[in-house]
Amino acid sequence: MSALADEIADVIASLREGEVVSYGDVAHDAGRPGAARAVGALLASTDLDLPWWRVVRSDGRLATEKPSRQAALLRAEGVIVRNFRVVEAPLGRFAP
């Protein structure tokens, strides 16, 4: 994996239960502001066991091919999801 991919994977792996962040948040925390698309590309192609469901668009919309599965995983962690959009999460960008 590239250094960028390693940095992104490290940030995603560190997300805690109920913590929801955006692709841009992950890129920023990886020291690569502006690399939000790289976050999405990594999640779409990796075989790593990462908590992919905790990463959403900056407006809270779920952006995966499996929005129903992502919503279910988030709800199981106490995240409020309505119409495939995160409304509130215990931790991260959408915390009250």
N, C-alpha and C positions, 0 to 999 in steps of 0.2 A: 504494500500500500504506500501511497505517497505521504509526505509529511502532512499535507493539508488533510487528507483522509484520516490519518491517525489523530490529528488534533480535533477534527469534527467528531470522530467516533468516541474519543475520550470525554468530550463534553456531553454527548448524548448518553453515554454509559453512566455518567455521574448524576443524571436526573433522578430525583427521588419520586416515590409513589405520590401521585396527586399533583406533581409539578408539571405544568404545561407551559411551553415556550414556543416562540416562533422560529422559523428557519433562520431569519435574520438574527435573532437572539443567539442561536447556536453559533452562527458564523462569528458574531461579535465576541462571544465568550472564548472562541477558539483562536482569537487574535487575528481574525480575517474578516473585518467588516466589509460588507458588500459581496460576500461569497455565499449568499443564501441559496442560490441555485446549486452550488456544489453540495450543500447539505442535502437537498432533495435528491440530487443525483446519487450521492452515497447511499441514502436510505433506499432508493429504488433498486440498487444493484448489489448491495453487500450481502454476504452470507453470515456476517457477524450477528450475534444475538443481542440486538440493541432494542431499547424500549421506544420503538419508532412511533407508537401511538401518542406519545407525549409531545410530539412536535407538530404544530399546526401553522396555518397562515397567520400573518400579523393581526388580522381582523377576527381570528378565532375559528375561521372556517376550516373544516377538515379537508385535507387535500390529498387523499389517498384513493387508490382504486377500491378500497374496502371501507368506505365510510361507516357502514353499519357495524362492522367489527371494531373499528377504531372507537366509535361512540360507546360501544359496550365495554371495551377495556377501560376507557376513561371514566365512565359511570361507576365501574367497579372500584375505582380509586377515589370516589367522592367528588368527581368533576360534574358540574351541571352542563349538559349539552342539550341544545334545542335546535331543531331543524339543521342538524349537522354543523352546528357552530358552538364553540365553547363560550358559555355565558359567565361561568365562575369556576375557579379551581382553588383548591386549598393552598397551593404554592405556585410561584412563577408569575408570568405576565398577567394572568387573569385572576390573581388573588384579590380579595376584597380590600 
